[in-house]
Amino acid sequence: MKKRKIILIHLTLFITLTAVLFFSAESLLKILAPGFHDVVMWLSLIFFGAIGILILTTISCVIFIKRQS
């Protein structure tokens, strides 16, 4: 695979996983912290979750590009 295709796949995966996190964050928050309905917690979950997804997809992308070479 070309580098462009690998990067495009990982970018699409990042956007998809972030969208899933955005739409399921409230349900996850109800499971993880029942009784707390705070917007700050919801925003923190989305923010730190998106950063975690970004880090993992970046590491995966770098590994795939190095294996391709």
Biopython code that builds the backbone (N, CA, C, O; Angstrom):
import numpy as np
from Bio.PDB.StructureBuilder import StructureBuilder

atoms = [
    (1, "MET", "N", (0.832, -1.182, 0.000)),
    (1, "MET", "CA", (0.000, 0.000, 0.000)),
    (1, "MET", "C", (0.879, 1.248, 0.000)),
    (1, "MET", "O", (1.983, 1.257, 0.543)),
    (2, "LYS", "N", (0.366, 2.273, -0.610)),
    (2, "LYS", "CA", (1.084, 3.540, -0.626)),
    (2, "LYS", "C", (0.902, 4.258, 0.701)),
    (2, "LYS", "O", (-0.041, 3.998, 1.448)),
    (3, "LYS", "N", (1.831, 5.170, 0.973)),
    (3, "LYS", "CA", (1.764, 5.944, 2.216)),
    (3, "LYS", "C", (0.479, 6.753, 2.297)),
    (3, "LYS", "O", (-0.116, 6.888, 3.366)),
    (4, "ARG", "N", (0.057, 7.289, 1.158)),
    (4, "ARG", "CA", (-1.153, 8.103, 1.140)),
    (4, "ARG", "C", (-2.378, 7.301, 1.552)),
    (4, "ARG", "O", (-3.230, 7.787, 2.295)),
    (5, "LYS", "N", (-2.458, 6.082, 1.067)),
    (5, "LYS", "CA", (-3.605, 5.227, 1.387)),
    (5, "LYS", "C", (-3.599, 4.858, 2.870)),
    (5, "LYS", "O", (-4.651, 4.835, 3.510)),
    (6, "ILE", "N", (-2.430, 4.572, 3.407)),
    (6, "ILE", "CA", (-2.316, 4.243, 4.831)),
    (6, "ILE", "C", (-2.744, 5.436, 5.684)),
    (6, "ILE", "O", (-3.495, 5.278, 6.646)),
    (7, "ILE", "N", (-2.269, 6.619, 5.332)),
    (7, "ILE", "CA", (-2.628, 7.825, 6.085)),
    (7, "ILE", "C", (-4.114, 8.108, 5.965)),
    (7, "ILE", "O", (-4.752, 8.480, 6.950)),
    (8, "LEU", "N", (-4.677, 7.937, 4.774)),
    (8, "LEU", "CA", (-6.105, 8.171, 4.566)),
    (8, "LEU", "C", (-6.955, 7.200, 5.379)),
    (8, "LEU", "O", (-7.967, 7.597, 5.956)),
    (9, "ILE", "N", (-6.555, 5.943, 5.429)),
    (9, "ILE", "CA", (-7.284, 4.949, 6.224)),
    (9, "ILE", "C", (-7.247, 5.326, 7.702)),
    (9, "ILE", "O", (-8.271, 5.261, 8.382)),
    (10, "HIS", "N", (-6.091, 5.714, 8.198)),
    (10, "HIS", "CA", (-5.975, 6.073, 9.607)),
    (10, "HIS", "C", (-6.713, 7.371, 9.934)),
    (10, "HIS", "O", (-7.288, 7.498, 11.015)),
    (11, "LEU", "N", (-6.703, 8.318, 9.028)),
    (11, "LEU", "CA", (-7.453, 9.555, 9.236)),
    (11, "LEU", "C", (-8.955, 9.281, 9.280)),
    (11, "LEU", "O", (-9.669, 9.826, 10.121)),
    (12, "THR", "N", (-9.426, 8.435, 8.371)),
    (12, "THR", "CA", (-10.841, 8.051, 8.364)),
    (12, "THR", "C", (-11.207, 7.313, 9.641)),
    (12, "THR", "O", (-12.274, 7.541, 10.210)),
    (13, "LEU", "N", (-10.331, 6.435, 10.088)),
    (13, "LEU", "CA", (-10.565, 5.702, 11.326)),
    (13, "LEU", "C", (-10.627, 6.649, 12.517)),
    (13, "LEU", "O", (-11.482, 6.486, 13.388)),
    (14, "PHE", "N", (-9.738, 7.631, 12.570)),
    (14, "PHE", "CA", (-9.752, 8.612, 13.654)),
    (14, "PHE", "C", (-11.052, 9.402, 13.671)),
    (14, "PHE", "O", (-11.661, 9.579, 14.726)),
    (15, "ILE", "N", (-11.475, 9.873, 12.515)),
    (15, "ILE", "CA", (-12.713, 10.657, 12.440)),
    (15, "ILE", "C", (-13.914, 9.810, 12.840)),
    (15, "ILE", "O", (-14.794, 10.284, 13.558)),
    (16, "THR", "N", (-13.959, 8.572, 12.386)),
    (16, "THR", "CA", (-15.071, 7.678, 12.720)),
    (16, "THR", "C", (-15.116, 7.378, 14.212)),
    (16, "THR", "O", (-16.178, 7.462, 14.830)),
    (17, "LEU", "N", (-13.978, 7.031, 14.791)),
    (17, "LEU", "CA", (-13.949, 6.714, 16.222)),
    (17, "LEU", "C", (-14.265, 7.931, 17.084)),
    (17, "LEU", "O", (-14.907, 7.803, 18.126)),
    (18, "THR", "N", (-13.821, 9.103, 16.661)),
    (18, "THR", "CA", (-14.139, 10.321, 17.403)),
    (18, "THR", "C", (-15.628, 10.636, 17.326)),
    (18, "THR", "O", (-16.219, 11.080, 18.310)),
    (19, "ALA", "N", (-16.235, 10.412, 16.172)),
    (19, "ALA", "CA", (-17.682, 10.626, 16.040)),
    (19, "ALA", "C", (-18.458, 9.642, 16.907)),
    (19, "ALA", "O", (-19.446, 10.018, 17.538)),
    (20, "VAL", "N", (-18.021, 8.388, 16.943)),
    (20, "VAL", "CA", (-18.667, 7.389, 17.802)),
    (20, "VAL", "C", (-18.524, 7.787, 19.264)),
    (20, "VAL", "O", (-19.478, 7.671, 20.033)),
    (21, "LEU", "N", (-17.352, 8.253, 19.655)),
    (21, "LEU", "CA", (-17.144, 8.721, 21.026)),
    (21, "LEU", "C", (-18.051, 9.897, 21.343)),
    (21, "LEU", "O", (-18.635, 9.953, 22.425)),
    (22, "PHE", "N", (-18.176, 10.833, 20.418)),
    (22, "PHE", "CA", (-19.012, 12.013, 20.634)),
    (22, "PHE", "C", (-20.467, 11.622, 20.879)),
    (22, "PHE", "O", (-21.117, 12.159, 21.776)),
    (23, "PHE", "N", (-20.975, 10.686, 20.080)),
    (23, "PHE", "CA", (-22.379, 10.318, 20.208)),
    (23, "PHE", "C", (-22.648, 9.331, 21.341)),
    (23, "PHE", "O", (-23.784, 9.218, 21.802)),
    (24, "SER", "N", (-21.625, 8.621, 21.790)),
    (24, "SER", "CA", (-21.835, 7.665, 22.876)),
    (24, "SER", "C", (-21.279, 8.152, 24.212)),
    (24, "SER", "O", (-21.315, 7.409, 25.193)),
    (25, "ALA", "N", (-20.773, 9.364, 24.275)),
    (25, "ALA", "CA", (-20.147, 9.872, 25.498)),
    (25, "ALA", "C", (-21.137, 9.971, 26.648)),
    (25, "ALA", "O", (-20.792, 9.670, 27.791)),
    (26, "GLU", "N", (-22.354, 10.386, 26.361)),
    (26, "GLU", "CA", (-23.341, 10.514, 27.432)),
    (26, "GLU", "C", (-23.690, 9.148, 28.027)),
    (26, "GLU", "O", (-23.818, 9.009, 29.243)),
    (27, "SER", "N", (-23.843, 8.144, 27.164)),
    (27, "SER", "CA", (-24.126, 6.790, 27.654)),
    (27, "SER", "C", (-22.958, 6.244, 28.467)),
    (27, "SER", "O", (-23.160, 5.623, 29.511)),
    (28, "LEU", "N", (-21.744, 6.475, 27.991)),
    (28, "LEU", "CA", (-20.559, 6.035, 28.732)),
    (28, "LEU", "C", (-20.464, 6.724, 30.084)),
    (28, "LEU", "O", (-20.088, 6.106, 31.080)),
    (29, "LEU", "N", (-20.802, 7.993, 30.115)),
    (29, "LEU", "CA", (-20.742, 8.743, 31.365)),
    (29, "LEU", "C", (-21.785, 8.245, 32.356)),
    (29, "LEU", "O", (-21.529, 8.215, 33.560)),
    (30, "LYS", "N", (-22.956, 7.853, 31.865)),
    (30, "LYS", "CA", (-23.986, 7.297, 32.747)),
    (30, "LYS", "C", (-23.524, 5.982, 33.361)),
    (30, "LYS", "O", (-23.849, 5.685, 34.511)),
    (31, "ILE", "N", (-22.770, 5.196, 32.604)),
    (31, "ILE", "CA", (-22.266, 3.915, 33.111)),
    (31, "ILE", "C", (-21.101, 4.138, 34.073)),
    (31, "ILE", "O", (-21.055, 3.529, 35.142)),
    (32, "LEU", "N", (-20.162, 5.007, 33.700)),
    (32, "LEU", "CA", (-18.949, 5.213, 34.496)),
    (32, "LEU", "C", (-19.174, 6.067, 35.737)),
    (32, "LEU", "O", (-18.541, 5.835, 36.767)),
    (33, "ALA", "N", (-20.064, 7.051, 35.653)),
    (33, "ALA", "CA", (-20.301, 7.952, 36.783)),
    (33, "ALA", "C", (-21.804, 8.174, 36.953)),
    (33, "ALA", "O", (-22.314, 9.244, 36.621)),
    (34, "PRO", "N", (-22.514, 7.164, 37.470)),
    (34, "PRO", "CA", (-23.959, 7.336, 37.633)),
    (34, "PRO", "C", (-24.265, 8.394, 38.699)),
    (34, "PRO", "O", (-23.591, 8.469, 39.727)),
    (35, "GLY", "N", (-25.266, 9.188, 38.441)),
    (35, "GLY", "CA", (-25.649, 10.216, 39.390)),
    (35, "GLY", "C", (-25.021, 11.567, 39.135)),
    (35, "GLY", "O", (-25.471, 12.574, 39.682)),
    (36, "PHE", "N", (-23.991, 11.606, 38.316)),
    (36, "PHE", "CA", (-23.340, 12.871, 37.984)),
    (36, "PHE", "C", (-23.750, 13.281, 36.573)),
    (36, "PHE", "O", (-23.507, 12.549, 35.614)),
    (37, "HIS", "N", (-24.363, 14.434, 36.452)),
    (37, "HIS", "CA", (-24.760, 14.938, 35.137)),
    (37, "HIS", "C", (-24.131, 16.315, 34.970)),
    (37, "HIS", "O", (-24.785, 17.344, 35.142)),
    (38, "ASP", "N", (-22.866, 16.306, 34.634)),
    (38, "ASP", "CA", (-22.101, 17.543, 34.547)),
    (38, "ASP", "C", (-21.545, 17.695, 33.135)),
    (38, "ASP", "O", (-20.968, 16.758, 32.582)),
    (39, "VAL", "N", (-21.721, 18.862, 32.565)),
    (39, "VAL", "CA", (-21.246, 19.127, 31.209)),
    (39, "VAL", "C", (-19.722, 19.092, 31.148)),
    (39, "VAL", "O", (-19.147, 18.674, 30.144)),
    (40, "VAL", "N", (-19.078, 19.527, 32.209)),
    (40, "VAL", "CA", (-17.613, 19.539, 32.236)),
    (40, "VAL", "C", (-17.068, 18.116, 32.143)),
    (40, "VAL", "O", (-16.076, 17.876, 31.454)),
    (41, "MET", "N", (-17.706, 17.179, 32.827)),
    (41, "MET", "CA", (-17.269, 15.782, 32.743)),
    (41, "MET", "C", (-17.461, 15.242, 31.331)),
    (41, "MET", "O", (-16.613, 14.512, 30.819)),
    (42, "TRP", "N", (-18.577, 15.602, 30.705)),
    (42, "TRP", "CA", (-18.862, 15.157, 29.345)),
    (42, "TRP", "C", (-17.822, 15.708, 28.371)),
    (42, "TRP", "O", (-17.307, 14.976, 27.526)),
    (43, "LEU", "N", (-17.515, 16.999, 28.493)),
    (43, "LEU", "CA", (-16.513, 17.608, 27.626)),
    (43, "LEU", "C", (-15.125, 17.023, 27.870)),
    (43, "LEU", "O", (-14.360, 16.821, 26.927)),
    (44, "SER", "N", (-14.803, 16.753, 29.121)),
    (44, "SER", "CA", (-13.502, 16.151, 29.439)),
    (44, "SER", "C", (-13.385, 14.760, 28.841)),
    (44, "SER", "O", (-12.338, 14.392, 28.309)),
    (45, "LEU", "N", (-14.459, 13.989, 28.928)),
    (45, "LEU", "CA", (-14.456, 12.648, 28.347)),
    (45, "LEU", "C", (-14.227, 12.716, 26.846)),
    (45, "LEU", "O", (-13.436, 11.945, 26.305)),
    (46, "ILE", "N", (-14.904, 13.622, 26.177)),
    (46, "ILE", "CA", (-14.730, 13.762, 24.729)),
    (46, "ILE", "C", (-13.321, 14.261, 24.402)),
    (46, "ILE", "O", (-12.679, 13.738, 23.491)),
    (47, "PHE", "N", (-12.840, 15.258, 25.128)),
    (47, "PHE", "CA", (-11.525, 15.841, 24.858)),
    (47, "PHE", "C", (-10.406, 14.824, 25.059)),
    (47, "PHE", "O", (-9.592, 14.606, 24.162)),
    (48, "PHE", "N", (-10.368, 14.201, 26.238)),
    (48, "PHE", "CA", (-9.291, 13.255, 26.518)),
    (48, "PHE", "C", (-9.445, 11.962, 25.723)),
    (48, "PHE", "O", (-8.452, 11.323, 25.377)),
    (49, "GLY", "N", (-10.677, 11.579, 25.435)),
    (49, "GLY", "CA", (-10.897, 10.409, 24.585)),
    (49, "GLY", "C", (-10.402, 10.646, 23.171)),
    (49, "GLY", "O", (-9.782, 9.768, 22.572)),
    (50, "ALA", "N", (-10.671, 11.828, 22.635)),
    (50, "ALA", "CA", (-10.201, 12.158, 21.285)),
    (50, "ALA", "C", (-8.675, 12.225, 21.239)),
    (50, "ALA", "O", (-8.063, 11.804, 20.257)),
    (51, "ILE", "N", (-8.064, 12.751, 22.296)),
    (51, "ILE", "CA", (-6.596, 12.778, 22.352)),
    (51, "ILE", "C", (-6.040, 11.353, 22.394)),
    (51, "ILE", "O", (-5.058, 11.046, 21.718)),
    (52, "GLY", "N", (-6.666, 10.491, 23.183)),
    (52, "GLY", "CA", (-6.236, 9.095, 23.243)),
    (52, "GLY", "C", (-6.375, 8.392, 21.906)),
    (52, "GLY", "O", (-5.481, 7.654, 21.491)),
    (53, "ILE", "N", (-7.490, 8.617, 21.232)),
    (53, "ILE", "CA", (-7.695, 8.022, 19.911)),
    (53, "ILE", "C", (-6.665, 8.556, 18.925)),
    (53, "ILE", "O", (-6.138, 7.799, 18.110)),
    (54, "LEU", "N", (-6.370, 9.859, 18.990)),
    (54, "LEU", "CA", (-5.372, 10.459, 18.105)),
    (54, "LEU", "C", (-3.994, 9.843, 18.324)),
    (54, "LEU", "O", (-3.294, 9.525, 17.363)),
    (55, "ILE", "N", (-3.608, 9.677, 19.567)),
    (55, "ILE", "CA", (-2.295, 9.091, 19.872)),
    (55, "ILE", "C", (-2.211, 7.660, 19.355)),
    (55, "ILE", "O", (-1.220, 7.277, 18.733)),
    (56, "LEU", "N", (-3.250, 6.870, 19.612)),
    (56, "LEU", "CA", (-3.229, 5.474, 19.177)),
    (56, "LEU", "C", (-3.240, 5.340, 17.658)),
    (56, "LEU", "O", (-2.522, 4.502, 17.113)),
    (57, "THR", "N", (-4.039, 6.146, 16.965)),
    (57, "THR", "CA", (-4.053, 6.054, 15.505)),
    (57, "THR", "C", (-2.750, 6.572, 14.895)),
    (57, "THR", "O", (-2.315, 6.075, 13.857)),
    (58, "THR", "N", (-2.127, 7.560, 15.526)),
    (58, "THR", "CA", (-0.839, 8.053, 15.031)),
    (58, "THR", "C", (0.243, 6.988, 15.182)),
    (58, "THR", "O", (1.038, 6.771, 14.268)),
    (59, "ILE", "N", (0.272, 6.330, 16.329)),
    (59, "ILE", "CA", (1.244, 5.247, 16.542)),
    (59, "ILE", "C", (1.016, 4.130, 15.534)),
    (59, "ILE", "O", (1.967, 3.609, 14.951)),
    (60, "SER", "N", (-0.242, 3.766, 15.330)),
    (60, "SER", "CA", (-0.571, 2.721, 14.365)),
    (60, "SER", "C", (-0.152, 3.119, 12.956)),
    (60, "SER", "O", (0.381, 2.297, 12.211)),
    (61, "CYS", "N", (-0.388, 4.361, 12.590)),
    (61, "CYS", "CA", (-0.020, 4.848, 11.261)),
    (61, "CYS", "C", (1.495, 4.794, 11.062)),
    (61, "CYS", "O", (1.969, 4.364, 10.010)),
    (62, "VAL", "N", (2.240, 5.222, 12.052)),
    (62, "VAL", "CA", (3.705, 5.196, 11.956)),
    (62, "VAL", "C", (4.204, 3.762, 11.823)),
    (62, "VAL", "O", (5.103, 3.491, 11.026)),
    (63, "ILE", "N", (3.631, 2.843, 12.593)),
    (63, "ILE", "CA", (4.040, 1.434, 12.512)),
    (63, "ILE", "C", (3.747, 0.870, 11.126)),
    (63, "ILE", "O", (4.591, 0.184, 10.549)),
    (64, "PHE", "N", (2.567, 1.149, 10.587)),
    (64, "PHE", "CA", (2.215, 0.640, 9.265)),
    (64, "PHE", "C", (3.116, 1.229, 8.181)),
    (64, "PHE", "O", (3.502, 0.521, 7.252)),
    (65, "ILE", "N", (3.453, 2.503, 8.285)),
    (65, "ILE", "CA", (4.318, 3.127, 7.277)),
    (65, "ILE", "C", (5.727, 2.551, 7.356)),
    (65, "ILE", "O", (6.357, 2.327, 6.322)),
    (66, "LYS", "N", (6.233, 2.306, 8.565)),
    (66, "LYS", "CA", (7.579, 1.732, 8.703)),
    (66, "LYS", "C", (7.620, 0.293, 8.199)),
    (66, "LYS", "O", (8.613, -0.124, 7.602)),
    (67, "ARG", "N", (6.550, -0.471, 8.434)),
    (67, "ARG", "CA", (6.509, -1.846, 7.930)),
    (67, "ARG", "C", (6.421, -1.877, 6.414)),
    (67, "ARG", "O", (6.926, -2.802, 5.778)),
    (68, "GLN", "N", (5.787, -0.879, 5.839)),
    (68, "GLN", "CA", (5.606, -0.817, 4.395)),
    (68, "GLN", "C", (6.927, -0.565, 3.688)),
    (68, "GLN", "O", (7.129, -1.034, 2.567)),
    (69, "SER", "N", (7.820, 0.162, 4.323)),
    (69, "SER", "CA", (9.113, 0.510, 3.702)),
    (69, "SER", "C", (10.025, -0.679, 3.572)),
    (69, "SER", "O", (11.143, -0.548, 3.073)),
]
sb = StructureBuilder()
sb.init_structure("model")
sb.init_model(0)
sb.init_chain("A")
sb.init_seg("    ")
for serial, (resi, resn, name, xyz) in enumerate(atoms, 1):
    if name == "N":
        sb.init_residue(resn, " ", resi, " ")
    sb.init_atom(name, np.array(xyz, "f"), 0.0, 1.0, " ", f" {name:<3s}", serial, name[0])
structure = sb.get_structure()
